[in-house]
């Protein structure tokens, strides 16, 4: 596997993950009540706890994208 292939894969992973992050943000902000009703069928959650879980999940996912996709991509751009 060449450096260019790894760089391209990391770039596309970052794009796809950012798309998923934006979809999650859209679902929680615009479709909040629908998503909450859907999750509350399976789990006993207050609205505050639901919001807290999703806010923490979005923050963790954003940090993971940054450290596992974007930083290695730019490191490979600098090296190669």
N, C-alpha and C positions, 0 to 999 in steps of 0.2 A: 504494500500500500504506500503510495507516494504522499509527500507532504501536501501537495495540491489536493489530493483526494480527501485527506483528513480535514484540511481547511474548508473545502466545499461542504463536507458532511456537517462540520460544526456550524457553518453558516446557515445551512438549511435547517438544522436542529433548532437554532436560535429563532429563525423565522417562524417555524411551526409552533414552537413553544410560546412565542409572543402572541401568536394567533389564538392559541388556547387560553392564554392569560387574558387577552382582550375579551374572548367569548365568556369566560368565567365572570369577569368584571361586568360585562353587559347583562348577564343572567342575574347577577346579584343586585345590580342597581335598577334595571328596568323591569325585570320579571320577579322582583323580590317576593311578593306575596304568593305567586304561583310556585316558586321554588321552595318557599317555606312550607306551604301546605303539602307539597310532595314529600319533603323530608320528614315532616311531623307525622306522616302516616306510619313511618317505621320507628322513629325515635321521639322520645318525650323531650322536647326542647322548648325553652322560652325563646321569644324573638331576640332578646338580648344575647342569649347564649349562641343562638344560630348566627347572628351577625358577628359575634366575637370569633367563632370557629372559622367562618369564611374569611374574615379580615386577616386572621393569623395565617390561614392557608394561602391566601393570595400573596401575603408578604413573604412567606417561606418560598413559594414557587418562584416569585420574582428574584429573590436572592439566589436561588438554585440556578435559574437561567443565567444570571449574571456570572456566577462563579464557574459553572460547568460548561457553558456554551460560549458566552461572549468574551470572557477573559482569555480562555485558551485560543479562541479564533484570532484575537488581536496579537497574542504572543506568537502564534505561528506566522502572522502577517509580518511581524517585526523580524523574526528569525529568517524567514524564507523569502 
